[in-house]
Amino acid sequence: MESNEFTFHNTINNRLRVIVNNRDNEPLSYGVCTAWGYKYVLVARFTEKARYSVFYGNPSASKPEYDISHFSDHIPELLTDVALGSEQEIISEVNDKKNPLFENKVWLWAVLVLIVAILGYYSIKMINSAKS
C-alpha cells in the first residue's frame, strides 16, 4: 500500500538494523532488502602535474572555502578521473601528559610539613605575645 523506502541522515555505517514496530498486527514478511548511500565525489582543478594528497579525519579542522562552491553549476559533465594511491594512516604522537609540580611524593610531604611547622611556629609566637 505504501512505498517501502526509508530515508536516513547521512552517516557512516558498517551495519544497519531497521526495527519495525508492528504492534499487535500479523508478522510482516520481507523479501530482498537493499541499502545504498550517496556516492561522494571530490571535484578539484589541478593546473600542474604534481603529487597531491588528501587529508581527512580531523574533526577540529576547519572546512575550506573554495570558489568552486559558488560555481557548482559550471562544473563540466565529463571529468577526468584521478588514480588514487593506497591509504596511509598518519599516527601523531600527542604528548599532553602534564607533569606534576613535584614528581616525587616525598618532596610534597616535606613541603607540607615545612608549611605546617612555619604556621605552628608563628601561631605559638602570637599566642605567647598576647599573654605577655
N, CA, C and O atoms as a GROMACS GRO file, in nm:
protein
  528
    1MET      N    1   0.082  -0.120   0.000
    1MET     CA    2   0.000   0.000   0.000
    1MET      C    3   0.086   0.126   0.000
    1MET      O    4   0.053   0.225  -0.065
    2GLU      N    5   0.195   0.121   0.072
    2GLU     CA    6   0.281   0.237   0.082
    2GLU      C    7   0.417   0.206   0.022
    2GLU      O    8   0.451   0.090  -0.002
    3SER      N    9   0.492   0.309   0.000
    3SER     CA   10   0.628   0.292  -0.052
    3SER      C   11   0.715   0.226   0.055
    3SER      O   12   0.709   0.263   0.172
    4ASN      N   13   0.794   0.131   0.014
    4ASN     CA   14   0.880   0.061   0.108
    4ASN      C   15   1.020   0.121   0.111
    4ASN      O   16   1.120   0.048   0.116
    5GLU      N   17   1.028   0.251   0.108
    5GLU     CA   18   1.157   0.318   0.112
    5GLU      C   19   1.168   0.398   0.240
    5GLU      O   20   1.073   0.464   0.283
    6PHE      N   21   1.285   0.391   0.298
    6PHE     CA   22   1.314   0.467   0.419
    6PHE      C   23   1.435   0.554   0.391
    6PHE      O   24   1.530   0.509   0.326
    7THR      N   25   1.434   0.675   0.438
    7THR     CA   26   1.549   0.763   0.422
    7THR      C   27   1.604   0.798   0.560
    7THR      O   28   1.529   0.818   0.656
    8PHE      N   29   1.734   0.805   0.568
    8PHE     CA   30   1.802   0.836   0.693
    8PHE      C   31   1.901   0.947   0.668
    8PHE      O   32   1.934   0.978   0.554
    9HIS      N   33   1.949   1.007   0.774
    9HIS     CA   34   2.053   1.109   0.764
    9HIS      C   35   2.183   1.043   0.719
    9HIS      O   36   2.204   0.924   0.742
   10ASN      N   37   2.270   1.122   0.656
   10ASN     CA   38   2.399   1.069   0.613
   10ASN      C   39   2.480   1.025   0.734
   10ASN      O   40   2.494   1.099   0.832
   11THR      N   41   2.531   0.906   0.726
   11THR     CA   42   2.613   0.852   0.834
   11THR      C   43   2.704   0.745   0.777
   11THR      O   44   2.678   0.692   0.669
   12ILE      N   45   2.809   0.714   0.847
   12ILE     CA   46   2.899   0.609   0.805
   12ILE      C   47   2.869   0.487   0.891
   12ILE      O   48   2.879   0.493   1.014
   13ASN      N   49   2.832   0.377   0.826
   13ASN     CA   50   2.793   0.256   0.897
   13ASN      C   51   2.859   0.134   0.837
   13ASN      O   52   2.889   0.131   0.718
   14ASN      N   53   2.880   0.034   0.920
   14ASN     CA   54   2.919  -0.097   0.872
   14ASN      C   55   2.797  -0.189   0.868
   14ASN      O   56   2.788  -0.278   0.784
   15ARG      N   57   2.706  -0.166   0.959
   15ARG     CA   58   2.584  -0.248   0.967
   15ARG      C   59   2.466  -0.154   0.986
   15ARG      O   60   2.479  -0.045   1.041
   16LEU      N   61   2.351  -0.199   0.941
   16LEU     CA   62   2.229  -0.121   0.955
   16LEU      C   63   2.119  -0.214   1.003
   16LEU      O   64   2.099  -0.321   0.947
   17ARG      N   65   2.049  -0.174   1.106
   17ARG     CA   66   1.938  -0.254   1.157
   17ARG      C   67   1.814  -0.167   1.161
   17ARG      O   68   1.815  -0.058   1.219
   18VAL      N   69   1.708  -0.215   1.100
   18VAL     CA   70   1.580  -0.145   1.098
   18VAL      C   71   1.481  -0.226   1.180
   18VAL      O   72   1.457  -0.343   1.151
   19ILE      N   73   1.426  -0.165   1.281
   19ILE     CA   74   1.327  -0.232   1.366
   19ILE      C   75   1.190  -0.175   1.333
   19ILE      O   76   1.168  -0.055   1.341
   20VAL      N   77   1.098  -0.264   1.296
   20VAL     CA   78   0.962  -0.223   1.261
   20VAL      C   79   0.872  -0.257   1.379
   20VAL      O   80   0.862  -0.374   1.418
   21ASN      N   81   0.807  -0.157   1.434
   21ASN     CA   82   0.713  -0.178   1.544
   21ASN      C   83   0.577  -0.207   1.482
   21ASN      O   84   0.503  -0.115   1.444
   22ASN      N   85   0.544  -0.334   1.471
   22ASN     CA   86   0.421  -0.376   1.405
   22ASN      C   87   0.306  -0.391   1.504
   22ASN      O   88   0.195  -0.427   1.464
   23ARG      N   89   0.330  -0.365   1.627
   23ARG     CA   90   0.231  -0.373   1.735
   23ARG      C   91   0.161  -0.509   1.736
   23ARG      O   92   0.229  -0.611   1.733
   24ASP      N   93   0.030  -0.513   1.740
   24ASP     CA   94  -0.044  -0.639   1.752
   24ASP      C   95  -0.083  -0.697   1.616
   24ASP      O   96  -0.158  -0.795   1.612
   25ASN      N   97  -0.036  -0.641   1.508
   25ASN     CA   98  -0.070  -0.691   1.375
   25ASN      C   99   0.005  -0.820   1.345
   25ASN      O  100   0.093  -0.861   1.421
   26GLU      N  101  -0.032  -0.882   1.235
   26GLU     CA  102   0.035  -1.005   1.194
   26GLU      C  103   0.181  -0.975   1.161
   26GLU      O  104   0.214  -0.864   1.120
   27PRO      N  105   0.268  -1.074   1.178
   27PRO     CA  106   0.409  -1.052   1.144
   27PRO      C  107   0.425  -1.020   0.996
   27PRO      O  108   0.354  -1.072   0.911
   28LEU      N  109   0.520  -0.933   0.969
   28LEU     CA  110   0.548  -0.894   0.831
   28LEU      C  111   0.655  -0.985   0.772
   28LEU      O  112   0.744  -1.031   0.843
   29SER      N  113   0.644  -1.010   0.644
   29SER     CA  114   0.748  -1.088   0.578
   29SER      C  115   0.821  -0.994   0.482
   29SER      O  116   0.761  -0.910   0.415
   30TYR      N  117   0.952  -1.010   0.479
   30TYR     CA  118   1.034  -0.924   0.395
   30TYR      C  119   1.099  -1.008   0.287
   30TYR      O  120   1.138  -1.122   0.310
   31GLY      N  121   1.109  -0.951   0.171
   31GLY     CA  122   1.180  -1.014   0.061
   31GLY      C  123   1.325  -0.968   0.064
   31GLY      O  124   1.395  -0.986   0.164
   32VAL      N  125   1.368  -0.911  -0.042
   32VAL     CA  126   1.506  -0.863  -0.053
   32VAL      C  127   1.513  -0.720  -0.002
   32VAL      O  128   1.431  -0.635  -0.038
   33CYS      N  129   1.610  -0.695   0.082
   33CYS     CA  130   1.634  -0.560   0.132
   33CYS      C  131   1.767  -0.510   0.077
   33CYS      O  132   1.867  -0.581   0.080
   34THR      N  133   1.768  -0.391   0.029
   34THR     CA  134   1.892  -0.331  -0.021
   34THR      C  135   1.909  -0.195   0.044
   34THR      O  136   1.812  -0.126   0.078
   35ALA      N  137   2.033  -0.158   0.061
   35ALA     CA  138   2.065  -0.027   0.117
   35ALA      C  139   2.170   0.037   0.027
   35ALA      O  140   2.260  -0.031  -0.023
   36TRP      N  141   2.159   0.163   0.009
   36TRP     CA  142   2.258   0.235  -0.069
   36TRP      C  143   2.271   0.375  -0.012
   36TRP      O  144   2.184   0.423   0.060
   37GLY      N  145   2.378   0.438  -0.045
   37GLY     CA  146   2.405   0.571   0.006
   37GLY      C  147   2.456   0.661  -0.106
   37GLY      O  148   2.476   0.618  -0.219
   38TYR      N  149   2.474   0.782  -0.070
   38TYR     CA  150   2.522   0.882  -0.164
   38TYR      C  151   2.667   0.853  -0.200
   38TYR      O  152   2.748   0.823  -0.112
   39LYS      N  153   2.700   0.863  -0.326
   39LYS     CA  154   2.837   0.844  -0.370
   39LYS      C  155   2.905   0.981  -0.365
   39LYS      O  156   2.874   1.070  -0.444
   40TYR      N  157   2.999   0.996  -0.272
   40TYR     CA  158   3.068   1.123  -0.257
   40TYR      C  159   3.173   1.139  -0.365
   40TYR      O  160   3.243   1.044  -0.399
   41VAL      N  161   3.184   1.259  -0.417
   41VAL     CA  162   3.278   1.288  -0.524
   41VAL      C  163   3.360   1.408  -0.484
   41VAL      O  164   3.305   1.509  -0.437
   42LEU      N  165   3.489   1.399  -0.502
   42LEU     CA  166   3.578   1.511  -0.477
   42LEU      C  167   3.610   1.575  -0.611
   42LEU      O  168   3.670   1.510  -0.698
   43VAL      N  169   3.572   1.700  -0.629
   43VAL     CA  170   3.597   1.771  -0.754
   43VAL      C  171   3.703   1.876  -0.727
   43VAL      O  172   3.690   1.957  -0.636
   44ALA      N  173   3.808   1.875  -0.808
   44ALA     CA  174   3.916   1.971  -0.792
   44ALA      C  175   3.974   2.003  -0.929
   44ALA      O  176   3.960   1.924  -1.023
   45ARG      N  177   4.039   2.115  -0.939
   45ARG     CA  178   4.105   2.154  -1.063
   45ARG      C  179   4.255   2.157  -1.035
   45ARG      O  180   4.301   2.231  -0.948
   46PHE      N  181   4.329   2.077  -1.110
   46PHE     CA  182   4.473   2.073  -1.098
   46PHE      C  183   4.533   2.142  -1.219
   46PHE      O  184   4.507   2.101  -1.332
   47THR      N  185   4.612   2.244  -1.196
   47THR     CA  186   4.669   2.319  -1.308
   47THR      C  187   4.805   2.265  -1.349
   47THR      O  188   4.847   2.285  -1.463
   48GLU      N  189   4.873   2.197  -1.260
   48GLU     CA  190   5.005   2.143  -1.291
   48GLU      C  191   5.011   1.998  -1.248
   48GLU      O  192   4.938   1.954  -1.159
   49LYS      N  193   5.098   1.922  -1.315
   49LYS     CA  194   5.120   1.785  -1.273
   49LYS      C  195   5.204   1.787  -1.146
   49LYS      O  196   5.310   1.850  -1.142
   50ALA      N  197   5.156   1.720  -1.047
   50ALA     CA  198   5.227   1.715  -0.918
   50ALA      C  199   5.174   1.597  -0.840
   50ALA      O  200   5.087   1.524  -0.886
   51ARG      N  201   5.229   1.579  -0.723
   51ARG     CA  202   5.184   1.473  -0.633
   51ARG      C  203   5.098   1.539  -0.525
   51ARG      O  204   5.150   1.611  -0.439
   52TYR      N  205   4.969   1.516  -0.528
   52TYR     CA  206   4.875   1.578  -0.436
   52TYR      C  207   4.835   1.479  -0.328
   52TYR      O  208   4.842   1.357  -0.347
   53SER      N  209   4.793   1.532  -0.214
   53SER     CA  210   4.749   1.448  -0.103
   53SER      C  211   4.615   1.498  -0.053
   53SER      O  212   4.586   1.618  -0.055
   54VAL      N  213   4.532   1.406  -0.007
   54VAL     CA  214   4.404   1.439   0.055
   54VAL      C  215   4.412   1.392   0.199
   54VAL      O  216   4.441   1.276   0.226
   55PHE      N  217   4.386   1.484   0.291
   55PHE     CA  218   4.389   1.452   0.433
   55PHE      C  219   4.248   1.463   0.489
   55PHE      O  220   4.174   1.555   0.454
   56TYR      N  221   4.212   1.370   0.575
   56TYR     CA  222   4.079   1.370   0.635
   56TYR      C  223   4.086   1.306   0.772
   56TYR      O  224   4.186   1.243   0.807
   57GLY      N  225   3.980   1.322   0.849
   57GLY     CA  226   3.970   1.256   0.978
   57GLY      C  227   3.999   1.344   1.097
   57GLY      O  228   4.000   1.294   1.210
   58ASN      N  229   4.024   1.473   1.077
   58ASN     CA  230   4.049   1.562   1.190
   58ASN      C  231   3.921   1.640   1.218
   58ASN      O  232   3.888   1.732   1.143
   59PRO      N  233   3.848   1.606   1.324
   59PRO     CA  234   3.720   1.674   1.349
   59PRO      C  235   3.737   1.821   1.388
   59PRO      O  236   3.640   1.897   1.379
   60SER      N  237   3.855   1.862   1.431
   60SER     CA  238   3.874   2.002   1.471
   60SER      C  239   3.926   2.088   1.357
   60SER      O  240   3.947   2.208   1.376
   61ALA      N  241   3.948   2.029   1.240
   61ALA     CA  242   3.995   2.108   1.125
   61ALA      C  243   3.880   2.192   1.070
   61ALA      O  244   3.765   2.149   1.071
   62SER      N  245   3.912   2.310   1.024
   62SER     CA  246   3.807   2.396   0.969
   62SER      C  247   3.778   2.358   0.824
   62SER      O  248   3.864   2.308   0.753
   63LYS      N  249   3.656   2.383   0.783
   63LYS     CA  250   3.612   2.349   0.648
   63LYS      C  251   3.671   2.451   0.552
   63LYS      O  252   3.661   2.571   0.576
   64PRO      N  253   3.733   2.406   0.443
   64PRO     CA  254   3.788   2.502   0.347
   64PRO      C  255   3.678   2.570   0.267
   64PRO      O  256   3.569   2.514   0.249
   65GLU      N  257   3.706   2.688   0.219
   65GLU     CA  258   3.610   2.764   0.139
   65GLU      C  259   3.675   2.794   0.005
   65GLU      O  260   3.768   2.875  -0.004
   66TYR      N  261   3.625   2.728  -0.099
   66TYR     CA  262   3.680   2.745  -0.233
   66TYR      C  263   3.578   2.814  -0.323
   66TYR      O  264   3.458   2.808  -0.297
   67ASP      N  265   3.627   2.878  -0.428
   67ASP     CA  266   3.539   2.946  -0.524
   67ASP      C  267   3.449   2.849  -0.598
   67ASP      O  268   3.341   2.887  -0.643
   68ILE      N  269   3.493   2.724  -0.613
   68ILE     CA  270   3.415   2.628  -0.690
   68ILE      C  271   3.280   2.600  -0.626
   68ILE      O  272   3.186   2.559  -0.694
   69SER      N  273   3.268   2.623  -0.496
   69SER     CA  274   3.139   2.600  -0.430
   69SER      C  275   3.035   2.703  -0.475
   69SER      O  276   2.915   2.677  -0.464
   70HIS      N  277   3.079   2.818  -0.524
   70HIS     CA  278   2.986   2.920  -0.572
   70HIS      C  279   2.949   2.900  -0.719
   70HIS      O  280   2.854   2.962  -0.768
   71PHE      N  281   3.024   2.815  -0.789
   71PHE     CA  282   3.001   2.793  -0.932
   71PHE      C  283   2.978   2.645  -0.961
   71PHE      O  284   3.026   2.593  -1.061
   72SER      N  285   2.904   2.577  -0.875
   72SER     CA  286   2.884   2.433  -0.891
   72SER      C  287   2.804   2.400  -1.017
   72SER      O  288   2.813   2.287  -1.066
   73ASP      N  289   2.726   2.494  -1.070
   73ASP     CA  290   2.650   2.466  -1.191
   73ASP      C  291   2.737   2.475  -1.317
   73ASP      O  292   2.691   2.438  -1.425
   74HIS      N  293   2.861   2.523  -1.304
   74HIS     CA  294   2.952   2.532  -1.419
   74HIS      C  295   3.052   2.418  -1.425
   74HIS      O  296   3.145   2.423  -1.506
   75ILE      N  297   3.037   2.317  -1.343
   75ILE     CA  298   3.128   2.202  -1.347
   75ILE      C  299   3.092   2.118  -1.468
   75ILE      O  300   2.976   2.082  -1.486
   76PRO      N  301   3.190   2.086  -1.553
   76PRO     CA  302   3.159   2.008  -1.674
   76PRO      C  303   3.108   1.869  -1.640
   76PRO      O  304   3.139   1.814  -1.534
   77GLU      N  305   3.029   1.812  -1.730
   77GLU     CA  306   2.973   1.679  -1.709
   77GLU      C  307   3.080   1.571  -1.720
   77GLU      O  308   3.079   1.475  -1.644
   78LEU      N  309   3.173   1.587  -1.813
   78LEU     CA  310   3.277   1.487  -1.835
   78LEU      C  311   3.404   1.530  -1.762
   78LEU      O  312   3.468   1.628  -1.800
   79LEU      N  313   3.439   1.457  -1.657
   79LEU     CA  314   3.557   1.489  -1.577
   79LEU      C  315   3.659   1.378  -1.591
   79LEU      O  316   3.624   1.261  -1.610
   80THR      N  317   3.785   1.413  -1.580
   80THR     CA  318   3.893   1.316  -1.587
   80THR      C  319   3.913   1.255  -1.450
   80THR      O  320   3.922   1.326  -1.350
   81ASP      N  321   3.920   1.123  -1.445
   81ASP     CA  322   3.942   1.054  -1.317
   81ASP      C  323   4.089   1.059  -1.278
   81ASP      O  324   4.177   1.064  -1.364
   82VAL      N  325   4.113   1.059  -1.150
   82VAL     CA  326   4.248   1.058  -1.096
   82VAL      C  327   4.270   0.924  -1.029
   82VAL      O  328   4.184   0.876  -0.956
   83ALA      N  329   4.384   0.864  -1.052
   83ALA     CA  330   4.416   0.737  -0.987
   83ALA      C  331   4.461   0.764  -0.845
   83ALA      O  332   4.548   0.848  -0.820
   84LEU      N  333   4.402   0.692  -0.753
   84LEU     CA  334   4.436   0.710  -0.612
   84LEU      C  335   4.540   0.607  -0.569
   84LEU      O  336   4.539   0.493  -0.616
   85GLY      N  337   4.627   0.649  -0.480
   85GLY     CA  338   4.722   0.556  -0.421
   85GLY      C  339   4.660   0.489  -0.301
   85GLY      O  340   4.540   0.504  -0.275
   86SER      N  341   4.739   0.415  -0.228
   86SER     CA  342   4.687   0.346  -0.110
   86SER      C  343   4.671   0.445   0.005
   86SER      O  344   4.742   0.546   0.014
   87GLU      N  345   4.577   0.415   0.090
   87GLU     CA  346   4.552   0.500   0.207
   87GLU      C  347   4.662   0.478   0.310
   87GLU      O  348   4.700   0.364   0.339
   88GLN      N  349   4.714   0.586   0.363
   88GLN     CA  350   4.818   0.579   0.466
   88GLN      C  351   4.768   0.650   0.591
   88GLN      O  352   4.728   0.766   0.586
   89GLU      N  353   4.770   0.578   0.700
   89GLU     CA  354   4.725   0.636   0.826
   89GLU      C  355   4.841   0.710   0.892
   89GLU      O  356   4.950   0.655   0.908
   90ILE      N  357   4.816   0.834   0.928
   90ILE     CA  358   4.917   0.916   0.996
   90ILE      C  359   4.889   0.909   1.145
   90ILE      O  360   4.784   0.954   1.191
   91ILE      N  361   4.981   0.855   1.218
   91ILE     CA  362   4.966   0.845   1.363
   91ILE      C  363   5.054   0.951   1.426
   91ILE      O  364   5.177   0.945   1.417
   92SER      N  365   4.991   1.046   1.490
   92SER     CA  366   5.067   1.153   1.554
   92SER      C  367   5.075   1.124   1.703
   92SER      O  368   4.977   1.084   1.767
   93GLU      N  369   5.192   1.145   1.755
   93GLU     CA  370   5.212   1.123   1.898
   93GLU      C  371   5.178   1.252   1.972
   93GLU      O  372   5.248   1.352   1.960
   94VAL      N  373   5.071   1.246   2.048
   94VAL     CA  374   5.029   1.362   2.125
   94VAL      C  375   5.081   1.345   2.267
   94VAL      O  376   5.045   1.250   2.337
   95ASN      N  377   5.164   1.438   2.307
   95ASN     CA  378   5.223   1.432   2.441
   95ASN      C  379   5.158   1.540   2.527
   95ASN      O  380   5.217   1.644   2.556
   96ASP      N  381   5.034   1.512   2.568
   96ASP     CA  382   4.961   1.607   2.651
   96ASP      C  383   4.973   1.574   2.800
   96ASP      O  384   4.905   1.634   2.882
   97LYS      N  385   5.060   1.481   2.833
   97LYS     CA  386   5.076   1.444   2.973
   97LYS      C  387   5.140   1.560   3.047
   97LYS      O  388   5.249   1.605   3.013
   98LYS      N  389   5.071   1.607   3.149
   98LYS     CA  390   5.122   1.717   3.228
   98LYS      C  391   5.191   1.659   3.351
   98LYS      O  392   5.134   1.580   3.426
   99ASN      N  393   5.313   1.701   3.368
   99ASN     CA  394   5.389   1.653   3.483
   99ASN      C  395   5.346   1.728   3.608
   99ASN      O  396   5.322   1.848   3.603
  100PRO      N  397   5.336   1.658   3.719
  100PRO     CA  398   5.301   1.726   3.844
  100PRO      C  399   5.414   1.818   3.889
  100PRO      O  400   5.529   1.806   3.846
  101LEU      N  401   5.378   1.912   3.978
  101LEU     CA  402   5.477   2.007   4.028
  101LEU      C  403   5.590   1.934   4.100
  101LEU      O  404   5.707   1.967   4.083
  102PHE      N  405   5.554   1.836   4.179
  102PHE     CA  406   5.654   1.754   4.248
  102PHE      C  407   5.642   1.612   4.196
  102PHE      O  408   5.540   1.545   4.217
  103GLU      N  409   5.745   1.565   4.128
  103GLU     CA  410   5.743   1.430   4.072
  103GLU      C  411   5.739   1.325   4.183
  103GLU      O  412   5.669   1.225   4.172
  104ASN      N  413   5.814   1.348   4.290
  104ASN     CA  414   5.824   1.253   4.399
  104ASN      C  415   5.735   1.299   4.513
  104ASN      O  416   5.737   1.417   4.550
  105LYS      N  417   5.657   1.209   4.570
  105LYS     CA  418   5.565   1.246   4.678
  105LYS      C  419   5.638   1.283   4.806
  105LYS      O  420   5.582   1.351   4.892
  106VAL      N  421   5.761   1.239   4.820
  106VAL     CA  422   5.839   1.275   4.939
  106VAL      C  423   5.860   1.426   4.944
  106VAL      O  424   5.851   1.486   5.051
  107TRP      N  425   5.888   1.486   4.831
  107TRP     CA  426   5.905   1.632   4.826
  107TRP      C  427   5.776   1.703   4.865
  107TRP      O  428   5.779   1.802   4.938
  108LEU      N  429   5.664   1.655   4.818
  108LEU     CA  430   5.535   1.715   4.851
  108LEU      C  431   5.511   1.710   5.002
  108LEU      O  432   5.470   1.810   5.062
  109TRP      N  433   5.535   1.594   5.063
  109TRP     CA  434   5.516   1.581   5.207
  109TRP      C  435   5.614   1.670   5.283
  109TRP      O  436   5.578   1.727   5.386
  110ALA      N  437   5.735   1.681   5.235
  110ALA     CA  438   5.835   1.766   5.302
  110ALA      C  439   5.792   1.912   5.299
  110ALA      O  440   5.805   1.982   5.400
  111VAL      N  441   5.741   1.959   5.187
  111VAL     CA  442   5.694   2.098   5.177
  111VAL      C  443   5.574   2.118   5.268
  111VAL      O  444   5.565   2.221   5.335
  112LEU      N  445   5.479   2.022   5.272
  112LEU     CA  446   5.363   2.036   5.360
  112LEU      C  447   5.403   2.042   5.507
  112LEU      O  448   5.350   2.122   5.583
  113VAL      N  449   5.497   1.956   5.547
  113VAL     CA  450   5.544   1.956   5.687
  113VAL      C  451   5.612   2.089   5.718
  113VAL      O  452   5.593   2.143   5.827
  114LEU      N  453   5.690   2.143   5.625
  114LEU     CA  454   5.757   2.272   5.646
  114LEU      C  455   5.656   2.384   5.663
  114LEU      O  456   5.671   2.470   5.750
  115ILE      N  457   5.551   2.385   5.579
  115ILE     CA  458   5.447   2.489   5.590
  115ILE      C  459   5.374   2.479   5.723
  115ILE      O  460   5.349   2.581   5.787
  116VAL      N  461   5.340   2.357   5.764
  116VAL     CA  462   5.271   2.339   5.893
  116VAL      C  463   5.362   2.383   6.008
  116VAL      O  464   5.314   2.444   6.103
  117ALA      N  465   5.491   2.352   6.000
  117ALA     CA  466   5.584   2.392   6.106
  117ALA      C  467   5.596   2.544   6.114
  117ALA      O  468   5.598   2.600   6.223
  118ILE      N  469   5.604   2.611   5.999
  118ILE     CA  470   5.615   2.758   5.999
  118ILE      C  471   5.487   2.820   6.056
  118ILE      O  472   5.494   2.912   6.137
  119LEU      N  473   5.370   2.770   6.013
  119LEU     CA  474   5.244   2.822   6.066
  119LEU      C  475   5.233   2.796   6.216
  119LEU      O  476   5.188   2.882   6.292
  120GLY      N  477   5.274   2.677   6.259
  120GLY     CA  478   5.269   2.646   6.403
  120GLY      C  479   5.362   2.737   6.482
  120GLY      O  480   5.325   2.784   6.590
  121TYR      N  481   5.482   2.762   6.430
  121TYR     CA  482   5.579   2.850   6.500
  121TYR      C  483   5.521   2.989   6.518
  121TYR      O  484   5.524   3.044   6.628
  122TYR      N  485   5.468   3.048   6.410
  122TYR     CA  486   5.414   3.184   6.420
  122TYR      C  487   5.286   3.188   6.504
  122TYR      O  488   5.259   3.289   6.569
  123SER      N  489   5.207   3.080   6.503
  123SER     CA  490   5.087   3.077   6.588
  123SER      C  491   5.125   3.076   6.736
  123SER      O  492   5.066   3.149   6.815
  124ILE      N  493   5.224   2.995   6.773
  124ILE     CA  494   5.270   2.991   6.913
  124ILE      C  495   5.332   3.124   6.952
  124ILE      O  496   5.313   3.171   7.064
  125LYS      N  497   5.405   3.185   6.861
  125LYS     CA  498   5.468   3.315   6.889
  125LYS      C  499   5.361   3.421   6.913
  125LYS      O  500   5.377   3.504   7.002
  126MET      N  501   5.251   3.419   6.834
  126MET     CA  502   5.143   3.517   6.854
  126MET      C  503   5.071   3.493   6.986
  126MET      O  504   5.035   3.588   7.055
  127ILE      N  505   5.048   3.365   7.022
  127ILE     CA  506   4.981   3.334   7.147
  127ILE      C  507   5.066   3.380   7.265
  127ILE      O  508   5.014   3.438   7.361
  128ASN      N  509   5.197   3.356   7.259
  128ASN     CA  510   5.287   3.398   7.369
  128ASN      C  511   5.294   3.549   7.380
  128ASN      O  512   5.301   3.602   7.491
  129SER      N  513   5.292   3.620   7.267
  129SER     CA  514   5.298   3.766   7.274
  129SER      C  515   5.167   3.823   7.326
  129SER      O  516   5.166   3.930   7.387
  130ALA      N  517   5.056   3.753   7.305
  130ALA     CA  518   4.926   3.801   7.355
  130ALA      C  519   4.917   3.780   7.506
  130ALA      O  520   4.850   3.858   7.574
  131LYS      N  521   4.983   3.677   7.562
  131LYS     CA  522   4.981   3.652   7.705
  131LYS      C  523   5.063   3.754   7.780
  131LYS      O  524   5.031   3.787   7.894
  132SER      N  525   5.168   3.805   7.719
  132SER     CA  526   5.257   3.897   7.788
  132SER      C  527   5.201   4.034   7.802
  132SER      O  528   5.266   4.122   7.859
   0.00000   0.00000   0.00000
